[in-house]
Amino acid sequence: MRVGHALAPTAARCAAARWSRPLSGDALEPGASAVIETLFESAVSAHGPTVAALPDGKEKLEFYAFFKQATEGDVAGDRPGVMSFVARHKYDARKLLEGMPRAVAMQAYVDRCAALAPAGDAPDRRVWPTFEPKRGPMLPPGCFEGKVALVTGGGTGLGRGMATMLSHLGATVAIASRRLDVLEATAAEIEAETGNRVFPVAMDVRDGATVVQALDAVEANVGVPGVVVNNAAGNFIAPSDRLSPNAFFTIVDTVLCGSAYVTLDVARRLRDAERGGVFCYTTTTYASTGSGYVLPSACAKAGIECMIKSLGAEWGRDGMRFVGIAPGPIPTKGAFSRLDPTGQFEKAMLDMIPANRAGVVDEIANLTAFLCSDYASWISGEIVTLDGGETVSNAGEFNQLRQVTNDQWDMMEAMIRDTNKKGS
Protein backbone atom coordinates (compact mmCIF):
# COMPACT_ATOMS: atom_id res chain seq x y z
CA MET A 1 0.00 0.00 0.00
CA ARG A 2 1.90 3.09 -1.21
CA VAL A 3 0.71 6.18 0.59
CA GLY A 4 3.99 7.96 1.27
CA HIS A 5 3.83 10.47 -1.60
CA ALA A 6 0.81 12.17 0.00
CA LEU A 7 2.39 12.42 3.43
CA ALA A 8 5.35 14.69 2.82
CA PRO A 9 3.82 17.98 1.64
CA THR A 10 5.93 21.09 2.09
CA ALA A 11 5.02 24.12 4.15
CA ALA A 12 4.65 26.03 0.88
CA ARG A 13 2.04 23.54 -0.32
CA CYS A 14 0.16 24.00 2.96
CA ALA A 15 0.22 27.75 2.54
CA ALA A 16 -0.98 27.51 -1.04
CA ALA A 17 -3.88 25.26 -0.06
CA ARG A 18 -5.00 27.79 2.57
CA TRP A 19 -7.75 25.81 4.15
CA SER A 20 -10.86 25.65 1.98
CA ARG A 21 -12.98 26.58 4.99
CA PRO A 22 -12.12 28.42 8.21
CA LEU A 23 -10.52 26.64 11.10
CA SER A 24 -13.04 25.40 13.60
CA GLY A 25 -12.22 26.63 17.08
CA ASP A 26 -14.89 24.67 18.92
CA ALA A 27 -12.37 23.03 21.25
CA LEU A 28 -9.89 25.93 21.40
CA GLU A 29 -9.31 29.08 23.38
CA PRO A 30 -9.90 32.32 21.42
CA GLY A 31 -6.91 33.12 19.21
CA ALA A 32 -5.44 29.64 19.50
CA SER A 33 -6.25 28.64 15.91
CA ALA A 34 -3.45 30.78 14.47
CA VAL A 35 -0.96 29.25 16.86
CA ILE A 36 -1.99 25.71 16.00
CA GLU A 37 -1.91 26.52 12.28
CA THR A 38 1.67 27.73 12.63
CA LEU A 39 2.70 24.65 14.62
CA PHE A 40 1.03 22.42 12.04
CA GLU A 41 2.84 24.02 9.10
CA SER A 42 6.12 23.71 10.99
CA ALA A 43 5.47 20.04 11.79
CA VAL A 44 4.63 19.24 8.17
CA SER A 45 7.77 20.99 6.94
CA ALA A 46 10.09 19.50 9.55
CA HIS A 47 8.74 15.95 9.79
CA GLY A 48 7.40 15.36 6.29
CA PRO A 49 10.41 13.26 5.18
CA THR A 50 10.25 11.20 8.38
CA VAL A 51 6.54 10.55 7.89
CA ALA A 52 7.09 9.61 4.24
CA ALA A 53 9.75 7.11 5.29
CA LEU A 54 7.40 5.26 7.62
CA PRO A 55 6.52 1.73 6.53
CA ASP A 56 3.15 1.47 4.82
CA GLY A 57 0.50 0.64 7.36
CA LYS A 58 -1.82 2.00 10.01
CA GLU A 59 0.47 4.70 11.38
CA LYS A 60 1.18 6.20 7.96
CA LEU A 61 -2.51 6.12 7.06
CA GLU A 62 -3.31 8.01 10.26
CA PHE A 63 -0.83 10.74 9.35
CA TYR A 64 -2.41 10.94 5.89
CA ALA A 65 -5.93 11.14 7.29
CA PHE A 66 -5.13 13.85 9.84
CA PHE A 67 -3.27 15.90 7.23
CA LYS A 68 -6.19 15.70 4.81
CA GLN A 69 -8.74 16.50 7.51
CA ALA A 70 -6.66 19.50 8.56
CA THR A 71 -6.20 20.87 5.04
CA GLU A 72 -9.40 19.84 3.25
CA GLY A 73 -11.97 18.89 5.85
CA ASP A 74 -14.30 15.89 5.56
CA VAL A 75 -13.76 13.40 2.78
CA ALA A 76 -16.11 13.79 -0.16
CA GLY A 77 -17.45 11.40 -2.79
CA ASP A 78 -18.24 7.72 -2.82
CA ARG A 79 -16.07 5.01 -1.40
CA PRO A 80 -13.73 3.58 -4.07
CA GLY A 81 -14.35 0.06 -5.25
CA VAL A 82 -12.53 -3.01 -4.02
CA MET A 83 -10.16 -2.97 -7.00
CA SER A 84 -8.88 0.49 -5.97
CA PHE A 85 -7.10 -0.93 -2.97
CA VAL A 86 -4.95 2.04 -1.94
CA ALA A 87 -7.65 4.66 -2.58
CA ARG A 88 -10.15 2.62 -0.61
CA HIS A 89 -7.86 2.46 2.43
CA LYS A 90 -7.22 6.19 2.24
CA TYR A 91 -10.94 6.91 2.01
CA ASP A 92 -11.69 4.68 5.01
CA ALA A 93 -8.97 6.33 7.09
CA ARG A 94 -10.37 9.78 6.33
CA LYS A 95 -13.96 8.69 6.92
CA LEU A 96 -13.06 7.81 10.52
CA LEU A 97 -12.28 11.50 11.14
CA GLU A 98 -15.47 12.85 9.62
CA GLY A 99 -16.78 15.83 11.57
CA MET A 100 -13.48 16.45 13.38
CA PRO A 101 -12.70 20.19 13.61
CA ARG A 102 -9.75 21.09 11.43
CA ALA A 103 -7.79 22.65 14.27
CA VAL A 104 -8.19 19.43 16.26
CA ALA A 105 -6.86 17.45 13.28
CA MET A 106 -3.89 19.82 13.08
CA GLN A 107 -3.13 19.33 16.76
CA ALA A 108 -3.38 15.56 16.37
CA TYR A 109 -0.91 15.70 13.46
CA VAL A 110 1.49 17.84 15.52
CA ASP A 111 1.24 15.48 18.50
CA ARG A 112 2.02 12.47 16.33
CA CYS A 113 5.02 14.24 14.83
CA ALA A 114 6.32 14.97 18.32
CA ALA A 115 6.34 11.24 19.05
CA LEU A 116 8.43 10.49 15.96
CA ALA A 117 12.20 10.53 15.80
CA PRO A 118 13.42 14.15 15.81
CA ALA A 119 13.55 15.88 12.45
CA GLY A 120 16.95 16.90 11.10
CA ASP A 121 19.77 16.86 13.62
CA ALA A 122 19.40 14.93 16.86
CA PRO A 123 18.06 16.98 19.77
CA ASP A 124 20.46 18.65 22.15
CA ARG A 125 21.23 15.94 24.68
CA ARG A 126 23.76 17.94 26.63
CA VAL A 127 23.84 17.28 30.32
CA TRP A 128 24.79 20.60 31.86
CA PRO A 129 27.18 20.61 34.83
CA THR A 130 24.15 21.62 36.90
CA PHE A 131 22.67 18.17 36.25
CA GLU A 132 25.81 16.01 36.29
CA PRO A 133 25.35 13.12 38.76
CA LYS A 134 27.63 12.89 41.76
CA ARG A 135 28.59 9.41 42.91
CA GLY A 136 29.73 8.25 46.31
CA PRO A 137 28.48 9.18 49.79
CA MET A 138 27.52 12.81 50.35
CA LEU A 139 27.18 12.50 54.13
CA PRO A 140 30.18 12.34 56.48
CA PRO A 141 31.67 8.93 57.30
CA GLY A 142 30.32 7.29 60.42
CA CYS A 143 27.07 9.27 60.63
CA PHE A 144 25.09 5.99 60.89
CA GLU A 145 27.52 4.39 63.34
CA GLY A 146 25.67 2.32 65.94
CA LYS A 147 22.44 2.24 63.93
CA VAL A 148 20.69 -0.80 62.50
CA ALA A 149 18.98 -0.38 59.13
CA LEU A 150 16.62 -2.76 57.34
CA VAL A 151 16.27 -2.52 53.55
CA THR A 152 13.54 -4.64 51.94
CA GLY A 153 14.21 -5.56 48.34
CA GLY A 154 17.85 -5.05 49.32
CA GLY A 155 19.45 -7.77 47.25
CA THR A 156 19.36 -6.05 43.86
CA GLY A 157 18.75 -2.76 42.07
CA LEU A 158 17.87 0.37 44.01
CA GLY A 159 17.62 -1.54 47.30
CA ARG A 160 21.15 -2.83 46.96
CA GLY A 161 22.37 0.69 46.26
CA MET A 162 20.61 2.04 49.35
CA ALA A 163 21.96 -0.78 51.54
CA THR A 164 25.48 -0.19 50.25
CA MET A 165 25.27 3.55 50.96
CA LEU A 166 24.01 3.04 54.52
CA SER A 167 26.76 0.49 55.12
CA HIS A 168 29.39 2.93 53.82
CA LEU A 169 28.12 5.44 56.38
CA GLY A 170 28.56 3.04 59.30
CA ALA A 171 25.19 1.30 59.67
CA THR A 172 24.74 -2.37 60.38
CA VAL A 173 22.40 -3.32 57.56
CA ALA A 174 19.89 -6.13 57.23
CA ILE A 175 18.76 -6.84 53.67
CA ALA A 176 15.57 -8.77 52.96
CA SER A 177 13.86 -10.35 49.96
CA ARG A 178 12.52 -13.74 48.95
CA ARG A 179 15.75 -15.14 47.44
CA LEU A 180 18.25 -15.91 50.18
CA ASP A 181 20.98 -16.98 47.73
CA VAL A 182 20.93 -13.55 46.07
CA LEU A 183 20.90 -11.83 49.47
CA GLU A 184 23.86 -13.83 50.73
CA ALA A 185 25.94 -12.97 47.68
CA THR A 186 25.01 -9.29 47.94
CA ALA A 187 25.74 -9.19 51.67
CA ALA A 188 29.20 -10.65 51.15
CA GLU A 189 29.99 -8.13 48.41
CA ILE A 190 28.81 -5.13 50.44
CA GLU A 191 30.73 -6.31 53.52
CA ALA A 192 33.90 -6.66 51.45
CA GLU A 193 33.41 -3.13 50.07
CA THR A 194 32.52 -1.30 53.29
CA GLY A 195 33.91 -3.41 56.13
CA ASN A 196 30.60 -3.32 58.00
CA ARG A 197 28.27 -6.19 58.79
CA VAL A 198 25.37 -6.96 56.44
CA PHE A 199 22.81 -9.54 57.57
CA PRO A 200 20.75 -11.32 54.86
CA VAL A 201 17.28 -12.58 55.75
CA ALA A 202 14.66 -14.26 53.62
CA MET A 203 11.32 -12.42 53.73
CA ASP A 204 8.20 -12.57 51.61
CA VAL A 205 6.63 -9.21 52.42
CA ARG A 206 3.27 -10.41 51.07
CA ASP A 207 2.96 -12.86 53.97
CA GLY A 208 2.53 -11.17 57.35
CA ALA A 209 3.56 -14.28 59.27
CA THR A 210 6.89 -14.64 57.46
CA VAL A 211 7.54 -10.92 57.95
CA VAL A 212 7.28 -11.44 61.73
CA GLN A 213 9.60 -14.48 61.56
CA ALA A 214 12.15 -12.57 59.48
CA LEU A 215 12.10 -9.60 61.84
CA ASP A 216 12.57 -11.98 64.78
CA ALA A 217 15.76 -13.15 63.07
CA VAL A 218 16.91 -9.57 62.42
CA GLU A 219 16.34 -8.59 66.05
CA ALA A 220 18.13 -11.68 67.33
CA ASN A 221 21.18 -11.18 65.10
CA VAL A 222 21.68 -7.41 64.78
CA GLY A 223 19.00 -5.76 66.89
CA VAL A 224 15.74 -3.91 66.22
CA PRO A 225 16.18 -1.68 63.17
CA GLY A 226 15.81 2.04 63.88
CA VAL A 227 15.97 2.78 60.15
CA VAL A 228 13.57 0.97 57.84
CA VAL A 229 13.66 1.39 54.05
CA ASN A 230 10.51 -0.13 52.55
CA ASN A 231 11.76 -0.66 49.03
CA ALA A 232 10.33 -4.08 48.10
CA ALA A 233 8.21 -3.58 45.00
CA GLY A 234 6.88 -5.08 41.82
CA ASN A 235 5.63 -3.53 38.60
CA PHE A 236 5.00 -4.31 34.96
CA ILE A 237 3.29 -2.62 32.03
CA ALA A 238 -0.04 -3.96 30.78
CA PRO A 239 -3.39 -2.63 29.57
CA SER A 240 -5.71 -2.65 32.56
CA ASP A 241 -8.32 -4.74 30.75
CA ARG A 242 -5.75 -7.54 30.48
CA LEU A 243 -5.06 -7.71 34.20
CA SER A 244 -6.12 -10.79 36.11
CA PRO A 245 -7.05 -10.50 39.81
CA ASN A 246 -3.84 -12.37 40.61
CA ALA A 247 -1.72 -9.90 38.63
CA PHE A 248 -3.37 -6.92 40.31
CA PHE A 249 -3.14 -8.20 43.87
CA THR A 250 0.40 -9.54 43.52
CA ILE A 251 1.60 -5.96 43.04
CA VAL A 252 -0.71 -4.46 45.69
CA ASP A 253 0.20 -7.17 48.20
CA THR A 254 3.93 -6.64 47.62
CA VAL A 255 4.01 -2.85 47.56
CA LEU A 256 1.22 -1.73 49.88
CA CYS A 257 0.46 -4.68 52.16
CA GLY A 258 4.12 -5.65 52.41
CA SER A 259 5.11 -2.15 53.51
CA ALA A 260 2.28 -2.15 56.05
CA TYR A 261 3.31 -5.52 57.51
CA VAL A 262 6.92 -4.40 57.94
CA THR A 263 5.99 -0.97 59.29
CA LEU A 264 3.48 -2.24 61.85
CA ASP A 265 5.76 -4.95 63.21
CA VAL A 266 8.92 -2.84 63.45
CA ALA A 267 6.96 -0.01 65.06
CA ARG A 268 5.67 -2.44 67.70
CA ARG A 269 9.23 -3.57 68.47
CA LEU A 270 10.44 0.02 68.73
CA ARG A 271 7.65 0.87 71.15
CA ASP A 272 8.50 -2.16 73.28
CA ALA A 273 12.11 -0.95 73.37
CA GLU A 274 10.98 2.64 74.06
CA ARG A 275 12.81 3.88 71.00
CA GLY A 276 11.96 5.97 67.98
CA GLY A 277 12.85 5.33 64.35
CA VAL A 278 12.71 6.43 60.73
CA PHE A 279 10.64 4.76 58.01
CA CYS A 280 11.46 5.59 54.38
CA TYR A 281 9.41 4.36 51.41
CA THR A 282 10.12 4.18 47.69
CA THR A 283 7.05 5.51 45.92
CA THR A 284 6.65 6.91 42.39
CA THR A 285 5.98 10.15 40.52
CA TYR A 286 2.56 8.95 39.31
CA ALA A 287 1.25 8.01 42.76
CA SER A 288 -0.57 11.33 43.11
CA THR A 289 -1.84 11.54 39.52
CA GLY A 290 -2.43 7.94 38.48
CA SER A 291 -1.15 6.47 35.23
CA GLY A 292 -2.48 4.16 32.59
CA TYR A 293 -0.87 0.78 31.97
CA VAL A 294 0.54 0.49 35.52
CA LEU A 295 -2.76 0.42 37.42
CA PRO A 296 -1.75 -1.96 40.25
CA SER A 297 1.43 -0.01 40.97
CA ALA A 298 -0.37 3.36 40.82
CA CYS A 299 -2.99 2.16 43.33
CA ALA A 300 -0.42 0.62 45.66
CA LYS A 301 1.97 3.58 45.59
CA ALA A 302 -0.91 5.99 46.23
CA GLY A 303 -1.62 3.95 49.35
CA ILE A 304 2.02 4.19 50.36
CA GLU A 305 1.95 7.99 50.13
CA CYS A 306 -1.20 8.04 52.26
CA MET A 307 0.54 5.81 54.81
CA ILE A 308 3.50 8.19 55.00
CA LYS A 309 1.29 11.19 55.70
CA SER A 310 -1.12 9.39 58.02
CA LEU A 311 1.54 7.82 60.24
CA GLY A 312 3.64 10.97 60.14
CA ALA A 313 0.70 12.69 61.82
CA GLU A 314 -0.29 9.86 64.15
CA TRP A 315 3.04 8.44 65.32
CA GLY A 316 5.27 11.50 65.31
CA ARG A 317 4.78 11.93 69.06
CA ASP A 318 5.96 8.34 69.48
CA GLY A 319 9.36 9.36 68.08
CA MET A 320 8.83 8.01 64.58
CA ARG A 321 9.45 9.81 61.30
CA PHE A 322 7.96 8.85 57.93
CA VAL A 323 9.40 9.97 54.61
CA GLY A 324 9.17 8.91 50.98
CA ILE A 325 11.04 9.27 47.72
CA ALA A 326 9.25 9.47 44.36
CA PRO A 327 11.98 8.70 41.82
CA GLY A 328 11.84 9.19 38.10
CA PRO A 329 13.46 6.61 35.81
CA ILE A 330 16.62 5.12 37.28
CA PRO A 331 17.70 2.21 35.07
CA THR A 332 18.26 -1.06 36.88
CA LYS A 333 18.16 -4.48 35.28
CA GLY A 334 15.21 -5.91 37.22
CA ALA A 335 12.79 -3.02 36.98
CA PHE A 336 13.49 -1.88 33.43
CA SER A 337 13.30 -5.39 32.00
CA ARG A 338 9.58 -5.32 32.90
CA LEU A 339 8.82 -1.66 32.21
CA ASP A 340 10.76 -1.25 28.95
CA PRO A 341 11.52 -4.79 27.76
CA THR A 342 12.39 -3.72 24.20
CA GLY A 343 14.23 -0.51 25.07
CA GLN A 344 12.07 1.45 22.62
CA PHE A 345 10.73 3.88 25.23
CA GLU A 346 14.11 5.14 26.41
CA LYS A 347 14.24 8.01 23.92
CA ALA A 348 10.68 9.07 24.72
CA MET A 349 11.57 8.95 28.41
CA LEU A 350 14.56 11.27 27.95
CA ASP A 351 12.43 13.67 25.89
CA MET A 352 10.32 14.24 29.01
CA ILE A 353 13.24 14.98 31.36
CA PRO A 354 14.63 18.53 31.26
CA ALA A 355 17.88 17.27 32.83
CA ASN A 356 18.43 15.21 29.63
CA ARG A 357 19.37 12.06 31.51
CA ALA A 358 18.01 9.30 33.68
CA GLY A 359 18.89 9.03 37.33
CA VAL A 360 21.70 6.96 38.81
CA VAL A 361 21.47 4.67 41.81
CA ASP A 362 23.82 6.70 44.00
CA GLU A 363 21.45 9.68 43.76
CA ILE A 364 18.50 7.87 45.32
CA ALA A 365 20.85 6.11 47.75
CA ASN A 366 22.23 9.46 48.94
CA LEU A 367 18.75 10.95 49.26
CA THR A 368 17.61 7.92 51.24
CA ALA A 369 20.58 8.22 53.56
CA PHE A 370 19.93 11.92 54.11
CA LEU A 371 16.23 11.49 54.83
CA CYS A 372 16.96 8.67 57.27
CA SER A 373 19.81 10.54 58.98
CA ASP A 374 19.85 12.87 61.95
CA TYR A 375 20.40 15.74 59.50
CA ALA A 376 16.76 15.38 58.40
CA SER A 377 15.27 15.18 61.89
CA TRP A 378 12.62 17.84 61.16
CA ILE A 379 11.33 16.16 57.98
CA SER A 380 8.32 13.88 58.40
CA GLY A 381 5.17 13.11 56.44
CA GLU A 382 6.97 14.30 53.30
CA ILE A 383 7.55 12.77 49.86
CA VAL A 384 10.52 14.10 47.88
CA THR A 385 10.42 13.93 44.08
CA LEU A 386 13.73 12.94 42.45
CA ASP A 387 13.24 13.00 38.68
CA GLY A 388 15.31 15.65 36.89
CA GLY A 389 12.22 17.83 36.40
CA GLU A 390 10.16 15.15 34.63
CA THR A 391 7.00 15.63 36.69
CA VAL A 392 6.77 19.39 36.23
CA SER A 393 7.70 19.06 32.56
CA ASN A 394 4.75 16.75 31.97
CA ALA A 395 2.37 18.78 34.12
CA GLY A 396 2.23 22.04 32.17
CA GLU A 397 -0.30 22.19 29.35
CA PHE A 398 1.94 24.38 27.21
CA ASN A 399 5.33 22.83 27.99
CA GLN A 400 5.38 21.14 24.56
CA LEU A 401 5.89 24.59 23.07
CA ARG A 402 9.60 24.04 23.69
CA GLN A 403 9.58 22.61 20.15
CA VAL A 404 8.78 26.03 18.70
CA THR A 405 11.76 27.78 17.12
CA ASN A 406 12.64 31.46 17.63
CA ASP A 407 11.48 32.25 14.10
CA GLN A 408 8.13 30.60 14.78
CA TRP A 409 7.79 32.56 18.02
CA ASP A 410 8.40 35.78 16.08
CA MET A 411 5.71 34.78 13.60
CA MET A 412 3.19 33.86 16.29
CA GLU A 413 3.91 37.01 18.27
CA ALA A 414 3.16 39.07 15.17
CA MET A 415 -0.08 37.15 14.63
CA ILE A 416 -1.15 37.65 18.23
CA ARG A 417 -0.34 41.38 18.14
CA ASP A 418 -2.35 41.71 14.92
CA THR A 419 -5.28 39.83 16.48
CA ASN A 420 -5.15 42.06 19.56
CA LYS A 421 -5.17 45.20 17.44
CA LYS A 422 -8.19 44.03 15.50
CA GLY A 423 -9.94 43.03 18.71
CA SER A 424 -9.36 46.41 20.28
C-alpha positions in Angstrom: 0.0 0.0 0.0 1.9 3.1 -1.2 0.7 6.2 0.6 4.0 8.0 1.3 3.8 10.5 -1.6 0.8 12.2 0.0 2.4 12.4 3.4 5.3 14.7 2.8 3.8 18.0 1.6 5.9 21.1 2.1 5.0 24.1 4.1 4.6 26.0 0.9 2.0 23.5 -0.3 0.2 24.0 3.0 0.2 27.7 2.5 -1.0 27.5 -1.0 -3.9 25.3 -0.1 -5.0 27.8 2.6 -7.8 25.8 4.1 -10.9 25.6 2.0 -13.0 26.6 5.0 -12.1 28.4 8.2 -10.5 26.6 11.1 -13.0 25.4 13.6 -12.2 26.6 17.1 -14.9 24.7 18.9 -12.4 23.0 21.3 -9.9 25.9 21.4 -9.3 29.1 23.4 -9.9 32.3 21.4 -6.9 33.1 19.2 -5.4 29.6 19.5 -6.2 28.6 15.9 -3.5 30.8 14.5 -1.0 29.2 16.9 -2.0 25.7 16.0 -1.9 26.5 12.3 1.7 27.7 12.6 2.7 24.7 14.6 1.0 22.4 12.0 2.8 24.0 9.1 6.1 23.7 11.0 5.5 20.0 11.8 4.6 19.2 8.2 7.8 21.0 6.9 10.1 19.5 9.6 8.7 16.0 9.8 7.4 15.4 6.3 10.4 13.3 5.2 10.2 11.2 8.4 6.5 10.5 7.9 7.1 9.6 4.2 9.7 7.1 5.3 7.4 5.3 7.6 6.5 1.7 6.5 3.1 1.5 4.8 0.5 0.6 7.4 -1.8 2.0 10.0 0.5 4.7 11.4 1.2 6.2 8.0 -2.5 6.1 7.1 -3.3 8.0 10.3 -0.8 10.7 9.3 -2.4 10.9 5.9 -5.9 11.1 7.3 -5.1 13.9 9.8 -3.3 15.9 7.2 -6.2 15.7 4.8 -8.7 16.5 7.5 -6.7 19.5 8.6 -6.2 20.9 5.0 -9.4 19.8 3.2 -12.0 18.9 5.9 -14.3 15.9 5.6 -13.8 13.4 2.8 -16.1 13.8 -0.2 -17.5 11.4 -2.8 -18.2 7.7 -2.8 -16.1 5.0 -1.4 -13.7 3.6 -4.1 -14.3 0.1 -5.3 -12.5 -3.0 -4.0 -10.2 -3.0 -7.0 -8.9 0.5 -6.0 -7.1 -0.9 -3.0 -5.0 2.0 -1.9 -7.6 4.7 -2.6 -10.1 2.6 -0.6 -7.9 2.5 2.4 -7.2 6.2 2.2 -10.9 6.9 2.0 -11.7 4.7 5.0 -9.0 6.3 7.1 -10.4 9.8 6.3 -14.0 8.7 6.9 -13.1 7.8 10.5 -12.3 11.5 11.1 -15.5 12.9 9.6 -16.8 15.8 11.6 -13.5 16.4 13.4 -12.7 20.2 13.6 -9.8 21.1 11.4 -7.8 22.6 14.3 -8.2 19.4 16.3 -6.9 17.5 13.3 -3.9 19.8 13.1 -3.1 19.3 16.8 -3.4 15.6 16.4 -0.9 15.7 13.5 1.5 17.8 15.5 1.2 15.5 18.5 2.0 12.5 16.3 5.0 14.2 14.8 6.3 15.0 18.3 6.3 11.2 19.0 8.4 10.5 16.0 12.2 10.5 15.8 13.4 14.1 15.8 13.6 15.9 12.4 17.0 16.9 11.1 19.8 16.9 13.6 19.4 14.9 16.9 18.1 17.0 19.8 20.5 18.7 22.1 21.2 15.9 24.7 23.8 17.9 26.6 23.8 17.3 30.3 24.8 20.6 31.9 27.2 20.6 34.8 24.2 21.6 36.9 22.7 18.2 36.3 25.8 16.0 36.3 25.4 13.1 38.8 27.6 12.9 41.8 28.6 9.4 42.9 29.7 8.3 46.3 28.5 9.2 49.8 27.5 12.8 50.3 27.2 12.5 54.1 30.2 12.3 56.5 31.7 8.9 57.3 30.3 7.3 60.4 27.1 9.3 60.6 25.1 6.0 60.9 27.5 4.4 63.3 25.7 2.3 65.9 22.4 2.2 63.9 20.7 -0.8 62.5 19.0 -0.4 59.1 16.6 -2.8 57.3 16.3 -2.5 53.6 13.5 -4.6 51.9 14.2 -5.6 48.3 17.8 -5.1 49.3 19.4 -7.8 47.2 19.4 -6.1 43.9 18.7 -2.8 42.1 17.9 0.4 44.0 17.6 -1.5 47.3 21.1 -2.8 47.0 22.4 0.7 46.3 20.6 2.0 49.4 22.0 -0.8 51.5 25.5 -0.2 50.3 25.3 3.5 51.0 24.0 3.0 54.5 26.8 0.5 55.1 29.4 2.9 53.8 28.1 5.4 56.4 28.6 3.0 59.3 25.2 1.3 59.7 24.7 -2.4 60.4 22.4 -3.3 57.6 19.9 -6.1 57.2 18.8 -6.8 53.7 15.6 -8.8 53.0 13.9 -10.3 50.0 12.5 -13.7 48.9 15.8 -15.1 47.4 18.2 -15.9 50.2 21.0 -17.0 47.7 20.9 -13.5 46.1 20.9 -11.8 49.5 23.9 -13.8 50.7 25.9 -13.0 47.7 25.0 -9.3 47.9 25.7 -9.2 51.7 29.2 -10.7 51.1 30.0 -8.1 48.4 28.8 -5.1 50.4 30.7 -6.3 53.5 33.9 -6.7 51.4 33.4 -3.1 50.1 32.5 -1.3 53.3 33.9 -3.4 56.1 30.6 -3.3 58.0 28.3 -6.2 58.8 25.4 -7.0 56.4 22.8 -9.5 57.6 20.8 -11.3 54.9 17.3 -12.6 55.8 14.7 -14.3 53.6 11.3 -12.4 53.7 8.2 -12.6 51.6 6.6 -9.2 52.4 3.3 -10.4 51.1 3.0 -12.9 54.0 2.5 -11.2 57.3 3.6 -14.3 59.3 6.9 -14.6 57.5 7.5 -10.9 57.9 7.3 -11.4 61.7 9.6 -14.5 61.6 12.2 -12.6 59.5 12.1 -9.6 61.8 12.6 -12.0 64.8 15.8 -13.2 63.1 16.9 -9.6 62.4 16.3 -8.6 66.1 18.1 -11.7 67.3 21.2 -11.2 65.1 21.7 -7.4 64.8 19.0 -5.8 66.9 15.7 -3.9 66.2 16.2 -1.7 63.2 15.8 2.0 63.9 16.0 2.8 60.1 13.6 1.0 57.8 13.7 1.4 54.0 10.5 -0.1 52.6 11.8 -0.7 49.0 10.3 -4.1 48.1 8.2 -3.6 45.0 6.9 -5.1 41.8 5.6 -3.5 38.6 5.0 -4.3 35.0 3.3 -2.6 32.0 0.0 -4.0 30.8 -3.4 -2.6 29.6 -5.7 -2.7 32.6 -8.3 -4.7 30.7 -5.8 -7.5 30.5 -5.1 -7.7 34.2 -6.1 -10.8 36.1 -7.0 -10.5 39.8 -3.8 -12.4 40.6 -1.7 -9.9 38.6 -3.4 -6.9 40.3 -3.1 -8.2 43.9 0.4 -9.5 43.5 1.6 -6.0 43.0 -0.7 -4.5 45.7 0.2 -7.2 48.2 3.9 -6.6 47.6 4.0 -2.9 47.6 1.2 -1.7 49.9 0.5 -4.7 52.2 4.1 -5.6 52.4 5.1 -2.2 53.5 2.3 -2.1 56.1 3.3 -5.5 57.5 6.9 -4.4 57.9 6.0 -1.0 59.3 3.5 -2.2 61.8 5.8 -4.9 63.2 8.9 -2.8 63.4 7.0 0.0 65.1 5.7 -2.4 67.7 9.2 -3.6 68.5 10.4 0.0 68.7 7.7 0.9 71.2 8.5 -2.2 73.3 12.1 -1.0 73.4 11.0 2.6 74.1 12.8 3.9 71.0 12.0 6.0 68.0 12.8 5.3 64.3 12.7 6.4 60.7 10.6 4.8 58.0 11.5 5.6 54.4 9.4 4.4 51.4 10.1 4.2 47.7 7.1 5.5 45.9 6.7 6.9 42.4 6.0 10.1 40.5 2.6 9.0 39.3 1.3 8.0 42.8 -0.6 11.3 43.1 -1.8 11.5 39.5 -2.4 7.9 38.5 -1.2 6.5 35.2 -2.5 4.2 32.6 -0.9 0.8 32.0 0.5 0.5 35.5 -2.8 0.4 37.4 -1.8 -2.0 40.3 1.4 0.0 41.0 -0.4 3.4 40.8 -3.0 2.2 43.3 -0.4 0.6 45.7 2.0 3.6 45.6 -0.9 6.0 46.2 -1.6 4.0 49.3 2.0 4.2 50.4 1.9 8.0 50.1 -1.2 8.0 52.3 0.5 5.8 54.8 3.5 8.2 55.0 1.3 11.2 55.7 -1.1 9.4 58.0 1.5 7.8 60.2 3.6 11.0 60.1 0.7 12.7 61.8 -0.3 9.9 64.2 3.0 8.4 65.3 5.3 11.5 65.3 4.8 11.9 69.1 6.0 8.3 69.5 9.4 9.4 68.1 8.8 8.0 64.6 9.5 9.8 61.3 8.0 8.9 57.9 9.4 10.0 54.6 9.2 8.9 51.0 11.0 9.3 47.7 9.2 9.5 44.4 12.0 8.7 41.8 11.8 9.2 38.1 13.5 6.6 35.8 16.6 5.1 37.3 17.7 2.2 35.1 18.3 -1.1 36.9 18.2 -4.5 35.3 15.2 -5.9 37.2 12.8 -3.0 37.0 13.5 -1.9 33.4 13.3 -5.4 32.0 9.6 -5.3 32.9 8.8 -1.7 32.2 10.8 -1.3 28.9 11.5 -4.8 27.8 12.4 -3.7 24.2 14.2 -0.5 25.1 12.1 1.4 22.6 10.7 3.9 25.2 14.1 5.1 26.4 14.2 8.0 23.9 10.7 9.1 24.7 11.6 9.0 28.4 14.6 11.3 27.9 12.4 13.7 25.9 10.3 14.2 29.0 13.2 15.0 31.4 14.6 18.5 31.3 17.9 17.3 32.8 18.4 15.2 29.6 19.4 12.1 31.5 18.0 9.3 33.7 18.9 9.0 37.3 21.7 7.0 38.8 21.5 4.7 41.8 23.8 6.7 44.0 21.4 9.7 43.8 18.5 7.9 45.3 20.8 6.1 47.8 22.2 9.5 48.9 18.8 11.0 49.3 17.6 7.9 51.2 20.6 8.2 53.6 19.9 11.9 54.1 16.2 11.5 54.8 17.0 8.7 57.3 19.8 10.5 59.0 19.9 12.9 62.0 20.4 15.7 59.5 16.8 15.4 58.4 15.3 15.2 61.9 12.6 17.8 61.2 11.3 16.2 58.0 8.3 13.9 58.4 5.2 13.1 56.4 7.0 14.3 53.3 7.6 12.8 49.9 10.5 14.1 47.9 10.4 13.9 44.1 13.7 12.9 42.5 13.2 13.0 38.7 15.3 15.6 36.9 12.2 17.8 36.4 10.2 15.2 34.6 7.0 15.6 36.7 6.8 19.4 36.2 7.7 19.1 32.6 4.7 16.7 32.0 2.4 18.8 34.1 2.2 22.0 32.2 -0.3 22.2 29.3 1.9 24.4 27.2 5.3 22.8 28.0 5.4 21.1 24.6 5.9 24.6 23.1 9.6 24.0 23.7 9.6 22.6 20.2 8.8 26.0 18.7 11.8 27.8 17.1 12.6 31.5 17.6 11.5 32.2 14.1 8.1 30.6 14.8 7.8 32.6 18.0 8.4 35.8 16.1 5.7 34.8 13.6 3.2 33.9 16.3 3.9 37.0 18.3 3.2 39.1 15.2 -0.1 37.2 14.6 -1.2 37.6 18.2 -0.3 41.4 18.1 -2.3 41.7 14.9 -5.3 39.8 16.5 -5.1 42.1 19.6 -5.2 45.2 17.4 -8.2 44.0 15.5 -9.9 43.0 18.7 -9.4 46.4 20.3 
